[in-house]
Amino acid sequence: MSITQIYSGEDGESHFSEFSNFFDENDVRMKTQLYPAVGWDIGIGKPGWVADWHVARVPRVLIVLEGILEVEVGSGEIRQFEKGDVLVAKDTTGKGHISRVAGDKPLTTLTIPMETG
């Protein structure tokens, strides 16, 4: 499982970063701190689905349940996220990112907004 963040840089572009020190190492269960959430939804993207440049309307956690999510940020870097991977989208300003379904199978995600918007 990977936990990756997309954030808005000072250059107006979105960037990837890996979470470090995300887990509380004093806890034998290795859990995170408690984050607020306002609901959740499950989405299914068909093969070929693409969301062109966009920002996250509000910060959100996205968990890939099935399929492959491909995300491109402003630098041109592209990463793929598979079953069990967690993406924290915090790029609420700037150019944003492109999201697409990779491969020939549908993408199923669980999305948890961290704020209302």
C-alpha positions as CSV (number, residue, x, y, z in Angstrom):
1,M,0.0,0.0,0.0
2,S,1.3,3.4,-0.9
3,I,0.1,6.7,0.6
4,T,0.7,9.6,-1.8
5,Q,-0.3,13.3,-1.6
6,I,-1.0,15.7,-4.5
7,Y,-0.4,19.3,-3.4
8,S,-0.4,22.8,-5.0
9,G,3.1,24.2,-5.2
10,E,4.2,27.8,-5.1
11,D,4.8,27.5,-8.9
12,G,1.0,27.0,-9.5
13,E,1.6,23.4,-10.4
14,S,0.4,20.2,-8.7
15,H,3.1,17.9,-7.4
16,F,3.3,14.4,-5.8
17,S,4.9,13.7,-2.4
18,E,5.1,10.6,-0.3
19,F,3.8,10.8,3.2
20,S,6.6,10.5,5.8
21,N,5.9,10.1,9.5
22,F,2.3,9.6,8.5
23,F,1.8,6.9,11.1
24,D,2.1,7.3,14.9
25,E,5.1,5.2,15.6
26,N,4.2,5.0,19.3
27,D,1.1,2.9,18.5
28,V,1.7,-0.8,18.0
29,R,-1.2,-0.7,15.4
30,M,0.6,2.0,13.4
31,K,-2.5,4.1,12.8
32,T,-2.7,7.7,11.7
33,Q,-4.0,10.6,13.6
34,L,-7.8,11.1,13.3
35,Y,-8.7,13.3,10.3
36,P,-12.1,14.9,9.8
37,A,-14.4,13.7,7.1
38,V,-17.8,14.9,5.9
39,G,-19.1,11.8,4.0
40,W,-18.0,9.4,1.3
41,D,-18.9,8.1,-2.1
42,I,-18.0,5.2,-4.3
43,G,-17.3,5.9,-8.0
44,I,-16.8,3.7,-11.0
45,G,-14.9,4.9,-14.0
46,K,-15.2,3.0,-17.3
47,P,-12.0,2.2,-19.3
48,G,-11.1,5.2,-21.3
49,W,-12.5,7.7,-18.8
50,V,-10.4,10.9,-18.5
51,A,-10.9,14.0,-16.3
52,D,-8.7,16.7,-18.0
53,W,-6.9,19.3,-15.9
54,H,-8.8,20.0,-12.7
55,V,-8.2,20.7,-9.0
56,A,-9.7,19.0,-6.0
57,R,-12.7,21.1,-5.0
58,V,-11.9,20.2,-1.4
59,P,-9.1,18.1,0.1
60,R,-10.1,14.5,-0.2
61,V,-8.8,11.0,0.4
62,L,-9.2,8.5,-2.5
63,I,-8.7,4.8,-2.0
64,V,-8.5,2.5,-5.1
65,L,-10.7,-0.5,-4.6
66,E,-10.4,-2.1,-8.1
67,G,-8.6,-1.2,-11.3
68,I,-5.9,1.3,-12.0
69,L,-6.0,5.1,-11.5
70,E,-3.4,7.1,-13.5
71,V,-2.7,10.7,-12.4
72,E,-0.6,13.3,-14.1
73,V,0.6,16.4,-12.4
74,G,1.9,19.7,-13.9
75,S,5.5,18.6,-14.1
76,G,4.5,15.9,-16.5
77,E,5.1,13.2,-13.9
78,I,2.6,10.3,-14.1
79,R,1.9,7.8,-11.4
80,Q,-0.4,4.8,-11.3
81,F,-2.4,3.8,-8.2
82,E,-3.8,0.2,-7.8
83,K,-6.0,-1.7,-5.4
84,G,-5.3,-0.6,-1.8
85,D,-3.3,2.5,-2.7
86,V,-4.3,5.8,-1.0
87,L,-4.2,9.2,-2.7
88,V,-4.7,12.4,-0.7
89,A,-5.7,15.2,-3.1
90,K,-4.9,18.6,-1.6
91,D,-4.3,20.6,-4.8
92,T,-7.2,22.9,-4.5
93,T,-5.6,25.8,-6.4
94,G,-3.4,26.1,-9.5
95,K,-3.4,24.1,-12.7
96,G,-4.4,20.8,-11.0
97,H,-4.0,17.3,-12.3
98,I,-5.4,14.9,-14.9
99,S,-7.0,11.7,-13.8
100,R,-7.7,8.7,-16.0
101,V,-8.6,5.0,-15.9
102,A,-5.6,3.0,-17.0
103,G,-6.0,-0.4,-18.6
104,D,-9.1,-2.2,-19.8
105,K,-10.9,-2.8,-16.5
106,P,-13.2,-0.3,-14.7
107,L,-11.8,1.7,-11.8
108,T,-13.6,1.6,-8.5
109,T,-12.7,4.2,-5.9
110,L,-13.8,5.2,-2.4
111,T,-13.6,9.0,-2.0
112,I,-13.8,10.7,1.4
113,P,-13.9,14.5,1.4
114,M,-12.2,16.1,4.3
115,E,-14.2,19.4,4.1
116,T,-17.5,20.6,2.7
117,G,-17.5,22.4,-0.5
